[in-house]
Amino acid sequence: MEIKYRKANTNDIPELVRLRLEFSEVSCNYFKLEFSDETREILRVTNADYFTAGLLDGSLVVFVAEDGGKIVSTSGIMFWRHLPGPAALDGRKAVIANMYTIPEYRKQGIATELMRLQFDEAKARGVRVINLSATEMGRKLYEKLGFEADNDEMKIRL
């Protein structure tokens, strides 16, 4: 096994969508949300659109880990400008999403390396604060890398 890391490109979108659907199903089970066949098909289309637009305009950077040309882990970082405030004086924001490693490749440092690549990308873009949502499975890794829990977020479903 020789893991290689790189930025994804538009040729990777079918595989990124496949892995995103796997991740989404696991996440739905964790958060006790429904994941029907209809949901899967809607997500197949909307994720392909999102990956295409984000990769092309640079608002999304996806890093992948490959073993023998097969993508075994992926993680995306989304960038945008928000209204500037004390937490981000220039308004630059980033969120890490879709950190997913297929089960047989877990606990080998792959996700840690993908996170380091994302940190480097964020620093290069002048982003100093990165947010993410964590499952219990990922929480230990994120804490080890310096993430802290933030209980200030609220949401409403419309």
Backbone as ProteinMPNN parsed JSONL, in Angstrom:
{"seq_chain_A": "MEIKYRKANTNDIPELVRLRLEFSEVSCNYFKLEFSDETREILRVTNADYFTAGLLDGSLVVFVAEDGGKIVSTSGIMFWRHLPGPAALDGRKAVIANMYTIPEYRKQGIATELMRLQFDEAKARGVRVINLSATEMGRKLYEKLGFEADNDEMKIRL", "coords_chain_A": {"N_chain_A": [[0.847, -1.17, 0.0], [0.675, 2.085, -1.007], [0.084, 5.237, -0.276], [-1.018, 8.069, -1.944], [-1.354, 11.58, -2.19], [-3.442, 14.203, -3.367], [-4.904, 17.088, -5.036], [-8.268, 17.011, -5.972], [-9.85, 16.875, -9.214], [-12.067, 17.882, -11.904], [-12.412, 15.505, -13.324], [-12.575, 13.614, -11.378], [-15.084, 13.717, -10.309], [-17.32, 11.783, -10.56], [-16.428, 9.706, -8.812], [-16.048, 11.15, -6.45], [-18.68, 11.88, -5.917], [-19.799, 9.341, -5.5], [-18.437, 8.534, -3.147], [-19.285, 10.598, -1.484], [-21.987, 9.991, -1.257], [-21.831, 7.582, 0.182], [-20.723, 8.605, 2.551], [-22.804, 10.357, 3.263], [-24.896, 8.592, 3.817], [-23.872, 7.239, 6.063], [-23.683, 9.444, 7.783], [-26.384, 10.196, 7.98], [-27.41, 7.995, 9.366], [-26.034, 8.361, 11.775], [-26.982, 10.884, 12.665], [-29.611, 10.288, 12.841], [-31.373, 10.613, 10.638], [-33.527, 10.303, 7.782], [-32.644, 8.288, 4.988], [-33.458, 7.753, 2.071], [-34.094, 5.962, -1.047], [-34.932, 7.847, -2.874], [-33.83, 10.179, -1.767], [-31.121, 9.544, -2.068], [-30.866, 9.594, -4.897], [-31.505, 12.266, -5.497], [-29.413, 13.514, -4.126], [-27.277, 12.497, -5.583], [-27.396, 13.903, -8.009], [-27.398, 16.637, -7.146], [-25.015, 16.808, -5.701], [-23.111, 16.253, -7.689], [-23.459, 18.533, -9.277], [-22.698, 20.486, -7.377], [-19.982, 19.801, -6.776], [-18.878, 20.17, -9.325], [-19.328, 22.969, -9.873], [-18.024, 24.159, -7.622], [-15.358, 23.157, -7.746], [-14.587, 24.241, -10.182], [-14.862, 27.058, -9.804], [-13.232, 27.505, -7.651], [-14.155, 27.77, -5.059], [-14.38, 25.506, -3.642], [-12.188, 23.078, -2.51], [-11.017, 19.912, -2.914], [-9.347, 17.343, -1.384], [-7.773, 14.262, -2.023], [-6.936, 10.903, -1.103], [-5.115, 8.339, -2.491], [-4.797, 4.889, -3.274], [-3.001, 2.934, -5.227], [-4.199, 4.207, -7.407], [-6.864, 4.192, -6.746], [-9.344, 6.045, -5.137], [-9.358, 6.412, -1.725], [-9.892, 7.938, 0.417], [-11.29, 11.101, 1.237], [-11.666, 14.645, 1.441], [-13.219, 17.76, 1.767], [-12.824, 21.322, 1.504], [-14.477, 24.271, 1.958], [-14.644, 27.575, 0.775], [-15.393, 31.006, 1.417], [-16.41, 34.475, 1.506], [-17.51, 36.235, 4.253], [-19.523, 38.574, 6.049], [-17.306, 40.849, 7.447], [-16.007, 40.597, 10.782], [-15.243, 40.453, 14.343], [-14.249, 37.793, 14.671], [-13.317, 37.105, 12.175], [-11.583, 39.208, 10.619], [-11.287, 40.053, 7.979], [-13.332, 38.741, 6.833], [-12.985, 36.273, 5.632], [-13.774, 32.883, 5.371], [-13.865, 29.376, 6.172], [-14.955, 26.023, 5.796], [-14.67, 22.707, 6.694], [-15.684, 19.769, 5.154], [-17.226, 16.614, 4.476], [-15.272, 14.722, 5.198], [-14.079, 11.674, 4.716], [-13.172, 8.327, 4.971], [-12.735, 5.221, 3.506], [-13.756, 2.228, 5.176], [-11.716, 0.125, 5.443], [-9.331, 1.505, 5.329], [-9.047, 3.137, 7.476], [-7.687, 4.623, 10.506], [-4.986, 4.89, 9.889], [-3.612, 7.215, 9.595], [-4.309, 8.671, 7.386], [-6.501, 10.475, 7.212], [-5.537, 12.443, 8.926], [-3.378, 13.455, 7.453], [-4.763, 14.484, 5.221], [-6.164, 16.521, 6.511], [-4.028, 18.177, 7.254], [-3.195, 19.054, 4.744], [-5.435, 20.554, 4.066], [-5.311, 22.552, 6.021], [-2.985, 23.857, 5.171], [-3.86, 24.827, 2.685], [-5.897, 26.583, 3.504], [-4.397, 28.45, 5.015], [-2.786, 29.487, 2.974], [-4.678, 30.907, 1.595], [-5.279, 32.891, 3.3], [-7.064, 32.384, 5.334], [-7.944, 32.047, 8.671], [-9.54, 30.798, 10.548], [-11.22, 27.783, 10.808], [-14.12, 25.903, 10.434], [-16.045, 22.977, 11.331], [-18.33, 20.195, 11.298], [-18.675, 17.522, 13.499], [-18.74, 13.966, 13.77], [-18.982, 11.415, 16.299], [-17.026, 9.562, 15.649], [-15.075, 11.028, 14.27], [-14.366, 13.015, 16.042], [-12.214, 12.703, 17.958], [-9.908, 12.772, 16.365], [-10.1, 15.391, 15.316], [-9.951, 16.931, 17.651], [-7.375, 16.223, 18.481], [-5.955, 17.523, 16.52], [-6.342, 20.117, 17.228], [-8.862, 21.345, 17.116], [-11.67, 22.838, 18.724], [-14.633, 22.425, 20.653], [-17.568, 24.264, 19.845], [-20.224, 25.796, 21.046], [-21.94, 27.736, 20.129], [-23.449, 27.728, 17.82], [-26.601, 27.735, 16.179], [-29.582, 26.459, 14.667], [-32.236, 26.386, 12.243], [-34.719, 24.526, 10.656], [-36.272, 25.011, 7.635]], "CA_chain_A": [[0.0, 0.0, 0.0], [1.379, 3.363, -1.084], [-0.924, 6.282, -0.336], [-0.616, 9.322, -2.584], [-2.305, 12.655, -1.916], [-3.517, 15.22, -4.411], [-6.161, 17.801, -5.172], [-9.186, 16.422, -6.955], [-10.219, 17.71, -10.358], [-13.408, 17.549, -12.4], [-12.457, 14.104, -13.759], [-12.83, 12.797, -10.19], [-16.424, 13.967, -9.772], [-18.143, 10.574, -10.315], [-15.957, 9.006, -7.62], [-16.339, 12.024, -5.31], [-20.119, 11.743, -5.643], [-20.018, 8.004, -4.916], [-17.968, 8.56, -1.764], [-20.157, 11.515, -0.753], [-23.208, 9.259, -0.942], [-21.49, 6.682, 1.291], [-20.59, 9.463, 3.721], [-24.134, 10.871, 3.608], [-25.669, 7.517, 4.44], [-23.328, 7.063, 7.415], [-24.071, 10.627, 8.56], [-27.82, 10.111, 8.271], [-27.573, 7.017, 10.448], [-25.514, 8.966, 12.996], [-27.861, 11.972, 13.089], [-30.979, 9.746, 12.846], [-32.137, 11.195, 9.539], [-33.92, 9.346, 6.752], [-31.825, 8.241, 3.769], [-34.239, 6.919, 1.161], [-33.598, 5.866, -2.425], [-35.192, 9.15, -3.499], [-32.794, 11.084, -1.246], [-29.854, 9.172, -2.719], [-30.851, 10.067, -6.286], [-31.425, 13.73, -5.476], [-28.043, 13.867, -3.73], [-26.36, 12.158, -6.676], [-27.428, 15.018, -8.967], [-27.018, 17.912, -6.539], [-23.591, 16.775, -5.369], [-22.349, 16.395, -8.936], [-23.517, 19.963, -9.607], [-21.911, 21.241, -6.398], [-18.562, 19.537, -7.015], [-18.492, 20.806, -10.589], [-19.264, 24.426, -9.698], [-17.01, 24.517, -6.629], [-14.006, 22.888, -8.243], [-14.294, 25.172, -11.276], [-14.697, 28.457, -9.372], [-12.249, 27.571, -6.57], [-14.77, 27.894, -3.736], [-14.255, 24.182, -3.036], [-10.985, 22.31, -2.801], [-11.151, 18.556, -2.395], [-8.127, 16.548, -1.372], [-8.03, 12.827, -2.015], [-5.851, 9.954, -0.873], [-5.269, 7.215, -3.416], [-3.969, 3.692, -3.155], [-3.007, 2.281, -6.529], [-5.119, 4.898, -8.301], [-8.222, 4.144, -6.188], [-9.556, 7.025, -4.075], [-9.727, 5.702, -0.501], [-10.271, 8.933, 1.407], [-11.542, 12.402, 0.628], [-12.113, 15.704, 2.325], [-13.381, 19.031, 1.074], [-12.811, 22.56, 2.273], [-15.241, 25.275, 1.226], [-14.196, 28.926, 1.088], [-16.227, 32.131, 1.017], [-16.277, 35.671, 2.334], [-18.64, 36.544, 5.114], [-19.443, 39.932, 6.561], [-16.202, 40.893, 8.415], [-16.322, 40.784, 12.192], [-14.099, 40.182, 15.214], [-13.692, 36.445, 14.487], [-12.674, 37.062, 10.849], [-11.518, 40.644, 10.323], [-11.464, 40.283, 6.539], [-14.515, 38.003, 6.421], [-12.673, 34.986, 4.986], [-14.255, 31.742, 6.147], [-13.706, 28.049, 5.58], [-15.598, 24.901, 6.486], [-14.265, 21.387, 6.222], [-16.835, 18.885, 5.046], [-17.083, 15.388, 3.705], [-14.097, 13.938, 5.566], [-14.532, 10.29, 4.682], [-12.194, 7.308, 4.611], [-13.413, 3.933, 3.455], [-13.441, 1.542, 6.438], [-10.479, -0.662, 5.52], [-8.168, 2.403, 5.333], [-9.1, 3.995, 8.652], [-6.697, 4.466, 11.591], [-3.65, 4.781, 9.291], [-3.053, 8.552, 9.452], [-4.706, 9.273, 6.106], [-7.335, 11.66, 7.484], [-4.65, 13.463, 9.504], [-2.639, 14.093, 6.35], [-5.719, 15.296, 4.457], [-6.421, 17.73, 7.297], [-2.845, 19.051, 7.15], [-3.265, 19.674, 3.42], [-6.48, 21.571, 4.127], [-4.777, 23.671, 6.799], [-2.053, 24.58, 4.291], [-4.677, 25.531, 1.685], [-6.564, 27.694, 4.182], [-3.372, 29.458, 5.327], [-2.373, 30.119, 1.716], [-5.766, 31.806, 1.186], [-5.458, 33.901, 4.334], [-8.117, 31.986, 6.28], [-7.342, 31.727, 9.967], [-10.475, 30.014, 11.346], [-11.904, 26.744, 10.043], [-15.187, 25.215, 11.166], [-16.515, 21.688, 10.827], [-19.249, 19.422, 12.137], [-18.004, 16.241, 13.749], [-19.383, 12.798, 14.357], [-18.153, 10.859, 17.378], [-15.893, 8.866, 15.053], [-14.034, 11.975, 13.881], [-14.095, 14.014, 17.084], [-10.883, 12.535, 18.563], [-8.926, 13.272, 15.401], [-10.19, 16.848, 15.231], [-9.42, 17.472, 18.903], [-5.921, 16.023, 18.441], [-5.398, 18.531, 15.612], [-6.51, 21.442, 17.811], [-10.226, 21.861, 17.057], [-12.365, 22.932, 19.994], [-16.094, 22.466, 20.53], [-18.15, 25.602, 19.863], [-21.658, 25.584, 21.252], [-22.677, 28.947, 19.795], [-24.255, 27.591, 16.615], [-28.001, 27.363, 16.25], [-30.123, 26.301, 13.318], [-33.664, 26.143, 12.081], [-35.051, 23.882, 9.382], [-37.439, 25.659, 7.022]], "C_chain_A": [[0.899, 1.241, 0.0], [0.344, 4.461, -1.314], [-0.313, 7.53, -0.961], [-1.74, 10.331, -2.383], [-2.265, 13.674, -3.045], [-4.844, 15.968, -4.308], [-6.994, 17.102, -6.234], [-9.43, 17.412, -8.088], [-11.572, 17.222, -10.883], [-13.511, 16.119, -12.922], [-12.802, 13.16, -12.607], [-14.271, 12.865, -9.708], [-17.269, 12.703, -9.608], [-17.72, 9.817, -9.047], [-16.204, 9.84, -6.357], [-17.809, 11.919, -4.917], [-20.396, 10.391, -4.991], [-19.613, 7.985, -3.443], [-18.817, 9.496, -0.895], [-21.456, 10.828, -0.364], [-22.974, 8.256, 0.185], [-21.428, 7.464, 2.595], [-21.962, 9.943, 4.188], [-24.978, 9.806, 4.294], [-25.19, 7.261, 5.862], [-23.758, 8.222, 8.311], [-25.548, 10.594, 8.925], [-28.084, 9.113, 9.381], [-27.144, 7.629, 11.777], [-26.477, 10.018, 13.547], [-29.348, 11.575, 13.082], [-31.892, 10.447, 11.838], [-32.455, 10.113, 8.528], [-32.964, 9.43, 5.561], [-32.481, 7.263, 2.8], [-33.557, 6.82, -0.201], [-33.804, 7.194, -3.149], [-34.156, 10.185, -3.053], [-31.466, 10.823, -1.937], [-29.788, 9.734, -4.138], [-30.789, 11.588, -6.374], [-29.999, 14.159, -5.132], [-27.022, 13.539, -4.81], [-26.26, 13.34, -7.653], [-26.904, 16.303, -8.334], [-25.546, 17.941, -6.132], [-22.72, 16.888, -6.609], [-22.318, 17.863, -9.365], [-22.623, 20.776, -8.683], [-20.414, 21.047, -6.616], [-18.093, 20.239, -8.288], [-18.313, 22.307, -10.41], [-18.135, 24.827, -8.754], [-15.593, 24.29, -7.09], [-13.63, 23.876, -9.34], [-14.08, 26.605, -10.797], [-13.742, 28.613, -8.185], [-12.835, 27.741, -5.181], [-14.727, 26.578, -2.957], [-12.934, 23.574, -3.477], [-11.173, 20.955, -2.144], [-9.782, 17.884, -2.502], [-8.52, 15.084, -1.32], [-6.749, 12.08, -1.674], [-6.131, 8.763, -1.766], [-4.326, 6.083, -3.041], [-4.074, 2.958, -4.481], [-3.995, 2.896, -7.5], [-6.566, 4.899, -7.83], [-8.321, 5.169, -5.071], [-10.098, 6.289, -2.852], [-10.14, 6.658, 0.619], [-10.401, 10.283, 0.721], [-11.953, 13.4, 1.7], [-12.161, 17.006, 1.552], [-13.281, 20.195, 2.026], [-13.446, 23.631, 1.399], [-14.829, 26.657, 1.712], [-15.227, 29.945, 0.635], [-15.887, 33.321, 1.898], [-17.606, 35.959, 2.995], [-18.509, 38.014, 5.494], [-18.323, 39.989, 7.604], [-16.68, 41.19, 9.834], [-15.116, 40.406, 13.034], [-13.453, 38.81, 15.0], [-12.974, 36.291, 13.155], [-12.663, 38.504, 10.334], [-11.698, 40.96, 8.849], [-12.651, 39.495, 5.974], [-14.235, 36.669, 5.756], [-13.045, 33.843, 5.922], [-13.958, 30.446, 5.403], [-14.411, 27.027, 6.459], [-15.09, 23.619, 5.856], [-15.496, 20.495, 6.239], [-16.452, 17.633, 4.266], [-15.763, 14.668, 3.96], [-14.562, 12.489, 5.653], [-13.407, 9.385, 4.209], [-12.929, 5.979, 4.579], [-12.894, 3.066, 4.608], [-12.098, 0.821, 6.485], [-9.2, 0.196, 5.521], [-8.14, 3.324, 6.555], [-7.993, 3.648, 9.648], [-5.281, 4.266, 11.045], [-3.008, 6.152, 9.053], [-3.449, 9.277, 8.183], [-5.521, 10.545, 6.339], [-6.493, 12.781, 8.083], [-3.89, 14.188, 8.406], [-3.559, 14.948, 5.489], [-6.032, 16.599, 5.198], [-5.245, 18.693, 7.208], [-2.822, 19.763, 5.788], [-4.318, 20.783, 3.406], [-6.017, 22.788, 4.93], [-3.852, 24.511, 5.933], [-2.819, 25.401, 3.251], [-5.344, 26.753, 2.308], [-5.56, 28.813, 4.498], [-2.952, 30.212, 4.072], [-3.427, 31.12, 1.225], [-6.049, 32.882, 2.233], [-6.556, 33.602, 5.329], [-7.447, 31.536, 7.569], [-8.261, 30.912, 10.879], [-11.205, 29.05, 10.419], [-12.935, 26.097, 10.949], [-15.422, 23.837, 10.554], [-17.55, 21.137, 11.777], [-18.66, 18.036, 12.276], [-18.969, 15.179, 14.233], [-18.48, 12.319, 15.497], [-16.898, 10.197, 16.814], [-14.746, 9.823, 14.725], [-13.586, 12.911, 14.977], [-12.688, 13.901, 17.679], [-9.789, 13.061, 17.643], [-8.928, 14.792, 15.391], [-9.652, 17.508, 16.499], [-7.899, 17.348, 18.939], [-5.244, 17.085, 17.564], [-5.626, 19.96, 16.099], [-7.906, 22.04, 17.718], [-10.835, 21.851, 18.456], [-13.867, 22.982, 19.732], [-16.57, 23.904, 20.65], [-19.66, 25.437, 19.93], [-22.5, 26.785, 20.87], [-23.587, 28.792, 18.588], [-25.678, 27.193, 16.947], [-28.494, 27.184, 14.831], [-31.625, 26.145, 13.379], [-33.848, 25.483, 10.722], [-36.325, 24.513, 8.85], [-38.098, 24.766, 5.99]], "O_chain_A": [[1.75, 1.422, 0.87], [-0.203, 4.596, -2.409], [0.759, 7.985, -0.564], [-2.92, 9.981, -2.403], [-1.208, 13.97, -3.604], [-5.767, 15.553, -3.607], [-6.478, 16.66, -7.261], [-9.24, 18.619, -7.937], [-12.143, 16.264, -10.36], [-14.611, 15.567, -12.958], [-13.266, 12.042, -12.831], [-14.645, 12.14, -8.786], [-17.903, 12.561, -8.563], [-18.573, 9.343, -8.296], [-16.534, 9.288, -5.308], [-18.142, 11.875, -3.733], [-21.156, 10.316, -4.025], [-20.352, 7.483, -2.595], [-19.041, 9.223, 0.284], [-21.974, 11.05, 0.73], [-23.831, 8.096, 1.054], [-21.994, 7.056, 3.609], [-22.246, 9.934, 5.386], [-25.696, 10.099, 5.25], [-26.004, 7.085, 6.769], [-24.15, 8.012, 9.458], [-25.92, 10.927, 10.05], [-28.91, 9.372, 10.255], [-27.813, 7.438, 12.792], [-26.758, 10.044, 14.745], [-30.226, 12.414, 13.288], [-33.024, 10.818, 12.149], [-31.737, 9.118, 8.427], [-32.53, 10.517, 5.178], [-32.102, 6.094, 2.724], [-32.571, 7.507, -0.469], [-32.959, 7.616, -3.939], [-33.665, 10.971, -3.864], [-30.77, 11.755, -2.342], [-28.765, 10.29, -4.537], [-30.096, 12.134, -7.233], [-29.444, 15.057, -5.766], [-26.011, 14.229, -4.939], [-25.165, 13.72, -8.066], [-26.061, 16.983, -8.917], [-24.902, 18.988, -6.209], [-21.688, 17.559, -6.576], [-21.274, 18.373, -9.77], [-21.881, 21.648, -9.134], [-19.659, 22.019, -6.64], [-17.017, 20.836, -8.309], [-17.267, 22.856, -10.754], [-17.369, 25.741, -9.06], [-14.718, 25.124, -6.86], [-12.478, 24.304, -9.42], [-13.212, 27.303, -11.322], [-13.471, 29.736, -7.758], [-12.085, 27.848, -4.211], [-15.005, 26.548, -1.759], [-12.606, 23.557, -4.663], [-11.457, 20.871, -0.949], [-9.155, 17.865, -3.561], [-9.485, 14.713, -0.652], [-5.64, 12.554, -1.92], [-7.246, 8.242, -1.795], [-3.215, 6.3, -2.558], [-5.13, 2.421, -4.814], [-4.572, 2.192, -8.328], [-7.413, 5.541, -8.451], [-7.494, 5.179, -4.159], [-11.139, 5.634, -2.912], [-10.673, 6.232, 1.644], [-9.706, 10.568, -0.254], [-12.517, 13.033, 2.731], [-11.256, 17.318, 0.779], [-13.608, 20.08, 3.207], [-13.024, 23.872, 0.267], [-14.684, 26.884, 2.913], [-15.862, 29.775, -0.405], [-15.177, 33.197, 2.896], [-18.666, 35.927, 2.37], [-17.462, 38.62, 5.267], [-18.379, 39.236, 8.576], [-17.635, 41.938, 10.044], [-14.065, 40.071, 12.487], [-12.236, 38.677, 15.133], [-12.105, 35.429, 13.021], [-13.614, 38.955, 9.696], [-12.209, 42.026, 8.503], [-12.939, 39.573, 4.78], [-15.176, 35.989, 5.347], [-12.684, 33.835, 7.099], [-13.819, 30.423, 4.18], [-14.456, 27.147, 7.684], [-15.083, 23.471, 4.634], [-16.25, 20.47, 7.212], [-15.485, 17.615, 3.505], [-15.195, 14.071, 3.046], [-15.333, 12.122, 6.539], [-12.772, 9.638, 3.185], [-13.661, 5.646, 5.51], [-11.723, 3.16, 4.974], [-11.402, 0.908, 7.497], [-8.104, -0.336, 5.697], [-7.282, 4.203, 6.643], [-7.443, 2.547, 9.64], [-4.471, 3.565, 11.65], [-1.978, 6.245, 8.386], [-2.976, 10.384, 7.929], [-5.252, 11.577, 5.724], [-6.718, 13.951, 7.775], [-3.776, 15.414, 8.436], [-3.166, 16.036, 5.067], [-6.15, 17.655, 4.577], [-5.446, 19.902, 7.098], [-2.467, 20.938, 5.704], [-4.108, 21.833, 2.798], [-6.303, 23.926, 4.555], [-3.924, 25.739, 5.955], [-2.457, 26.545, 2.973], [-5.357, 27.831, 1.712], [-5.848, 29.988, 4.271], [-2.781, 31.43, 4.101], [-3.097, 32.072, 0.518], [-6.961, 33.692, 2.063], [-6.945, 34.482, 6.097], [-6.504, 30.745, 7.553], [-7.8, 30.386, 11.892], [-11.737, 29.446, 9.382], [-12.646, 25.78, 12.103], [-15.047, 23.573, 9.412], [-17.639, 21.562, 12.929], [-18.202, 17.443, 11.3], [-19.891, 15.453, 15.002], [-17.345, 12.775, 15.631], [-15.832, 10.26, 17.425], [-13.578, 9.469, 14.885], [-12.536, 13.542, 14.861], [-12.034, 14.923, 17.882], [-8.853, 13.719, 18.096], [-7.867, 15.414, 15.45], [-8.973, 18.532, 16.426], [-7.212, 18.269, 19.381], [-4.113, 17.493, 17.827], [-5.165, 20.911, 15.469], [-8.118, 23.153, 18.2], [-10.549, 20.969, 19.265], [-14.313, 23.514, 18.716], [-16.046, 24.675, 21.455], [-20.289, 24.988, 18.972], [-23.669, 26.856, 21.25], [-24.429, 29.658, 18.351], [-25.928, 26.419, 17.871], [-27.89, 27.701, 13.891], [-32.202, 25.82, 14.417], [-33.192, 25.857, 9.75], [-37.343, 24.544, 9.542], [-39.093, 25.158, 5.38]]}, "name": "protein", "num_of_chains": 1, "seq": "MEIKYRKANTNDIPELVRLRLEFSEVSCNYFKLEFSDETREILRVTNADYFTAGLLDGSLVVFVAEDGGKIVSTSGIMFWRHLPGPAALDGRKAVIANMYTIPEYRKQGIATELMRLQFDEAKARGVRVINLSATEMGRKLYEKLGFEADNDEMKIRL"}
